[in-house]
Amino acid sequence: MELRSPTAKILIVLASLVVVLAGIKAASAIMVPFFLSVFIAIACSPIINWCTRKGIPKIFSVTLVILLIVVFGFLLAGLVGQSMTEFRENLPQYRQQLDTEFTWVVNQLANYNIHINRELVTSHFDPGVAMSVATNFISGMGGVLSNMFLILLTVIFMLFEADSIPRRLHIALADPGMKLQHIDRFIRSVNSYLAIKTVVSLATGLIIGVWLWIMDIDHFMLWAVLAFMLNYIPNIGSIISAVPAVLIAFVQYGAASAGLAALGFLLVNTIMGNMVEPRLMGRGMGLSTLVVFLSLIFWGWLLGTVGMLLSVPLTMVVKIALESREESKWLAVLLSSAGDEKPPGKVV
């Protein structure tokens, strides 16, 4: 029987969506490495394209990219692992220093008739609690990267077949004549977004690491890696990545150093997020702050730590896909930040 009721069609679509999401959740052990492989392959594809334009055979360019990933991954894993081990060893000392600092702050406030329960404040600013988000996030990534061999193999095959994927999509969607231009726009937009976001995130992590190194903040490499990863989450990612580094600066050197560390995070993320990234990306493809927060929760629940890391890129893929069809542009507008999008149905 044909379903003509719009309500019935919506219910069927929602039911199908629930089934698909339940399947992804059940197969997360397989889907997580796959999504991470796709992310790495798309981020590395501009290097392959540049090598191709220079006349370098693809086998050599792919081999070079994989070697860079392996070397960079091992170096990063070693440095971060060492930093996490040292942090756990120093945690009792941090707790003691933090208690001393807050005792001084509480006494100073008491001179102005502002009375605060020291034990309550200290418990809320326990570095063990504050750092758990950072260390658990990176530890979760380390667990996923235990499948690094499988991920690298998948990335290699994806990079070798990247040129044929757009053509296959056109054939799969019954468009062998390449007339559906929105498919090409979709692929280019996703590729451009992830590649630019990766470059900006790398620069952000590098600058933050150098800033904290100059300030002689403990475990600066750990906080630089966290800044790189969380930079994929706009608006709230930079705030989350700044908290542990600022807290450690406060424990080590006091309020002035903490303020200086916070100022560094503010300047770097303001310049990168509001000047460099929009200039590279051109027309803004921003998401609503509420959508960013909800996507972080949703993809984190669905795919775990990798889902949190890729929450915004995955949501951007959904948004770009919705933008490519006239009948679904209104949904893309709902996902976007206010004022960034044209009204639905209006040709850009």
Disulfide bonds with the S-S distance in Angstrom:
none
